[in-house]
């Protein structure tokens, strides 16, 4: 019943079937279990569909669903219907549900460190509560934390800001979303290199902008080709989003390549850059991090996003920030003032403690990075032992983005054909009980993302299960 109702409420001239990806597998579904379908009589549902024009002269499809019993119109905004749910969140939630149901699933889907928040930071949060720092802060964040962020950006990144050029938000995701909303107009283009973090294109759509996806190659370590960028830019190009170190690939942009990109950006006055640097401290020597705003001529057109979730293992504290020219940052603050207001006062006190740990997070962060590197080295060595699998060794973050496309087209007994990254992930979840994320969620269907934010013994068990499952595929192909 719930699926029937969902199908009858359509939006967009293409009549896109919103449930197509939902019905393929429970593993990757968006839950509709909260929908009150049990109280509804299927015979009471009537659907009237018509075509109309909006104020911009654009054809839209209107849906009206009448309920004789309840009298409720369940249609949604066209803007919301254009946005896809986060598949990383959906898969993580599904894997968690399986574990809670007693299924021994190894969860390697979440982009979340497995370490506890360093004790100094946790104590600062506890003390904030005890000392009564539990009231609203200014919308842009406490002056204390904004000053600490300015000091960090100057000392570690070589970029200078004043506190009124910083807005602290409930996570870097909010910072990016507000930036896109602040600078994009309907019809603008947002350039996103693929593979990309799943939310970038959807944030563009929420702003009525058009995501323009630029493919990269595993043979080039998934790094953007400046020539392709130059050929793609149009008068509608408003934003270029760069993420280094990258989610999902772990690639790190060398300074020389960023300089080439900056030279291209400089030729286009309308083009701004969002530099997502949330993984900057999780980087493996000899790779080094370069902030895009530090490059000649880029400060005026770069919005630098960072936060505390990844490097400081503070995902649940929900604390991120954006820094840039005051004109743009004030616009981000205006949006935030009408959405959430300031971030948690307790989290902000913890953030001050985090930035007080020393350069690049000090010893607490370096211990975590050392563990991540050990795990990366183990996984790269293990998967390179599998014939036909392609790997670009990550230089940062805590993800492997591996090309498993050699297994597409093969059959698995009791499962069916492996057609793409989603069906392979579904197979590995059912057969090997390992939760991974299909590359299609990140714009590259040849690959699968593996998070190594898990203990080494857990990763060793996961590799054993994955290899055993792939052997079954190989055997099935040879029968």
N, C-alpha and C positions, 0 to 999 in steps of 0.2 A: 504494500500500500504506500509506504513512504517513498519508494522509488517511483511509483506511478505519479504521485503528486509532484515529485521533483522534476519529472520529465515534462509535465504539462505546463510548468511555468518557465517559458523560454524567453530569451532576450537576445537580439542580434539577428540580422537578416539571414544569416547562414543556418539558423535553427540548429545550432551546435548541441549535440547530445551531452548534457552535463554529466550523465551517469556512466558514460562509456568506460572511463578509467576506474570508476568505482566498482563496477560489477566484475571486473576481471579477477580481482583477488581481494580477499578480506585484509590481506597484509598491507595493502596500500590504499585502503578506503578511508574516506572521511565519514566519521560516525554520524548516522542519522537516528541513533537510538533514542535521543531525547525528544524527537518529534512526536507529538501526542496523537499518533495515528490510531491507537486502539479505540479512541472515543469516536472515530469517524466512520460513517457508513459510506462505502465506496460509491453507492448509487446516488449519494448526495453531492458528488463532485461534478461540476460542469465547467467546461473550459471554453471561453470565447476569445479567439485570437484575431487581432487586426493589425494593419500596417498604418503607421502615421509618420509625420515628419516632425523633428524637433526644431528648435529655433535656429539651428545652424543649417537647416535644410537637409539634415541627415536622416535617412530612412531608419526607422526603428520598429521593432516588433513589440506590440503590447499584448500582455497576457492578463486575463482576468479569470480568477478561479473563485466561484461562488460556493459557499457552504450554507445549505439550507438550515443546518443545525446550529452552526456557530456564527455565521455571517462574518468570517474573517478572510481578508485578502492577503495571501501569503507571498505575493510577488515581491521581488527584491530589486534593489537599485541596479540599473544596467552597469554601473561602475563596479559593483560587487560581483555581478555575474561574469564580468570580463576577467576577474582575478582568479587565479588557480590557488587552491589551498597548498600550504607548504608540505611537500612530500617528506621532507626530513622529519618534520614534527609528527606527521601521520605515522610514518614507519617506526619512529622511536616510541610513540604511544602504543602502537600495536605490539611491539616487542615487549614493552613493559607489561602490557595486559597478559601476554602469554606467560611471562615469568610469574606474575601474580597468580595465574591459573595452575602453576606447577610445572610448566614446560621449561626445561633447562636451556633456554635460548641464550646464546652469547651475543650481547648487544654491542655492535661496533658501528652504529648508525649516528649516534649523537655527537655533536661538535662541542663536547664539554670535557674539560680536564677531570681526571679521576682523583685528583688530589684534593685534600681539604684546604680551605682557605688558610693561609699562614696565620699562626696563632697571634702574632702581633696585630694583624689586621682585625681578626675576630675579637680580640680583647678591646680594640678601639670601638668597635660597634657595641659591644656589651656596656662599656663605660659610657658611651653616648646615651644609652637608655637610662643607666643609673644616675647620670648627671643631669637628666632632664632635657637633653637635646632631641626632643620628640615633637617639635612644632614645625610648621611650614618654614622652609627657607625661601629666599627670593626665587622667583620663577627661573632665572638663569642659573641658579645654584649658589651655594654659599660663597662669599668672597674668599674665605680661607682656601677652599678647594680650587676655585678658579685661579687664584694666585699660585697655588702649588702646580697646577697644570701649566700655566705660563712658564714657570721656572723649569719644569720638565721639558717642555717643547724647545726652550732656548738652549738648555744644556745638552740634551740628548739628540735633538733633531735639527738644531741650527735654524729654527724659525721663531721669530719674535711676535708675541701678541700681548695685548693688555687684557685685563679681566673682562672688559665690556666686549671683547671679541671672542668670547667663549660662552657656550651654552651647555650646561650639564643636563643630561636626559636619563630616562629610565632604560638605559642600555644603548649601545651603538646603533642597533636596528632603528630605534626611534630617531636618533640623530640623522641617519641617512634618509629615512622616510620624510622627515620634516624638510630636509635640504632639497629633496626632489620636488616636494610640493611648493616650496618657496620660490624656486627659480624657473620651473617649467610652466609653459602655457599650453593649452590644447593645440595639438598638432606638432609640437616640438619633438625632436628626436633625442633619445638617450642611447648613447653608444656603449655597448656592453660586450667586452671580449668573452668568448666562451672557451672553456667551461667557466660558468659564473656561479656565484652564490645564488641560491634559488629565489631570493626575494628581490633582487635588483630589477628584473623585467616587470614584476608585479607592482613594485612601487612606481615605476614609470606609468603603468596603466592606470593606477589609482589617481595619478596626476593628469590623466587624459593626454599623456604623451605616448609616443611610439617607441618601444625598445627596438634598437637596431643591433642585431647580434653579429659579431665578427668572429668567425671560427679561428682557432689556433690548432697547432699540430703537436702531437706527443713527441715527434722527432725534434721539435723546436722547444721542448720543455714547456709547452703550452703558453708561450710568450707571444704577445701581440706583435705582428709585423707592421712596422711604421708605414710601409708603402700601402698596405691594405687600409690602414686608418686614413691616410691621406686621400685615397680614392673614394672613401665612404662619406667623408664630411660634406654636408650640404649647407645651404643657408638656413635650414631648419634644425641643424645640429645644435643642441643646447648644452648637453652634458656628456662627458666621458667618465665612466666609472672604472677606476683601477683598484685592484686589491693585491697588495704585496706585503708579506707572504700571502699566497692565495688559498682561499677556500673555494674549490675542493682539491686543488692540485698540489699545493705546497710549493709552487714555483715562486721564486724571488726575482724581481726585476733588477738586473744590474744597473748601476748608475748610468753607464754609457747609453743603454737602450732607453732609459727614461729621458735622458737629454735629447735623444733623437725624437722622441714623442713630444717633448716640450717644444722643440723647434717647429713642429707641425702645428701644435695647438696655438702657438703664438701668432700664426698667420690668420687666425679666425677669431675676431673680436667677440663674437657671441658665445664661443665655446668655453665652458667652465669645466673644471675637473673635480670630482669627488675622489679623494684618496683615502681608501679604507685601509687603515694601518693597525687593525685590532690585533694582528698576530706578530707585530714587529719584534717583540722580545723572544718569541719562539723561533729562533733562527739558528742554523748550524754552520759554523765556520767551515770554510773561508767565506761563505756568503755574508753580505752585510746589507743593512737596511738603509735606504735613502728615502727621505720624505720628499714628495713631489713639490711641495711648496717651497722647499729650500733651493730649487733650481732657478737659474736666472730668469726673471720675468714671470715666474709662476705664482708668486705669493698673492698677487691681486686677483687671480682667477681660480685659486684652489681652495676647496673646503676640506680640511683635514679632519678625519673621523678616527677616534680611538676610544678605548674603554678599559675596563678592569676585569672583564669576565674571563678572558683566556689566559693571559700571562699570570694573573694573580689568583686564578681559580676562584673567581667570585661570580659565577654565572647567576646564582640565585639572588645576589645583592642588587642586580639590575642597575648598573651604573655605566654610562658612557658619556662621551662629549664630542662636540664639534668646535673647531676653531677656524676663523677666516676673517675676511674683511667685514667691518662692522655693519655695512649696509645689508649684507646677506645674513649675517648672524642675527641681527635684530629681527629680520623676517622669520627666521627659524624660531626665535624666542616668542614672537607674536603667535605663531601657530601653536606652540607648546602651551602658551598661557590659556588657550581655549580648549585644549585637549586634556592635559594631565596636570598642568602646573609643574612645580619643581620636583626633582627626584627625592627619594627618601632622605630625610635629614640624618638618619642613622647610617645609611649606606655612604653618605657623603663624608661623615667623620671617618669611616673605615677607609674611604678613598684617600683621604689625607695621610693616614697611616701607611697605606700602600706606597704612595709616592715618596714617603720618608724612608723606605727601605734601602735606598741608595740607587746608584746609577743602574739603569735597566732592571730594577727590581732587586738588586743585590743577590746575596747568597740564596735566599728563599726561591727566587725565580731560577737561578742557575742550576739548582738541584733538580727542579722539574724539567728543565730543558735537557739536562744530561740524561735523564730517564727517557724522555721522548726520543732522543737521538739513538739510544741503545735499542729501543723498540723499532724505530725506523730501520735501522741497520739489519735487525733480525728479519723483518718482514720483506725487505728488498731482496735479501739473500734467499729467503725461502721461496718467494714467488718467481724469482729468476730461474729456479730449478724446473719450472713447468714450461715445457715446449710450447712455443707459439704465443705466450703471454708477453705483452709489451709493458715496460715500466719506464717512467721518467722519475728518477730519484728526487724526492722532494728536498728542497733546501730550507724549508721552514714549515711552520704550522704543525699539525699532527694528523695529516691525512695522506693516504696513498690513493692515487687515481689510476687504476690499472685497466689496460685494454684486454678484455676477455672475449673479444668478438670472434675469436677462433672457434668458440663453442656454439655460436649461433647456428641454427639450422639442425642441430643434433636432437635426437629423441631421448627421452628418459622414461623408462618403464613406470607406468602408473602415474605419470605426470603429463607427458606430451612433449611437444617440440619447444625447444628453447629458441625463441624468435628475436629477443632483444634483451637489453639490460634489465628491464623490469621483470621479464619472465625468468631470467637467470637468478635474479635476487629472490624471487618467489620460490624458485626451486631450492636455492641454498638455505632459505628459511625453513622450508618443509622437510627437505632431505637432511641437511646438515645442522639445522637449528642454529644458524648464524644470521643475525640481522645486519644487512648492509644496505647502501642506498644506490639505486640505479643511476647511471650516468645521465640518462634522459632528463632527470630532474635538474641537471646542471647544464643542459644544452649539448651533451656529447653522449650519444647512445652506445658508443663502442666500449665505454668504460663503466667501472663500478667504483664507488668511493668507499674506502675502508678507513675508519677512524682508529688510530692507535692510542687513543686516550683510555687505555686499559692496561692492567698489569701485564708483565711479560708472560707469566704462566697462563693467563687468560688468552693472550694472543697466540701462544703456542698451541693451546687446545683448539682455538679457532682455525688456525692454519691446517691442523690435522683433519678437522671436519671438512673444511673446504676442499682440500686435496682429495679426500676420500670421495666426496660428492662428485668432483670433476672426473675422477677415474671412472665412476659409474657412467657418466656421460660419454666418455671416450669408448668404453666397452659397448655401450648401446649403439654408438655410431658404426661400430665395426661388425655388428651382427648382420 
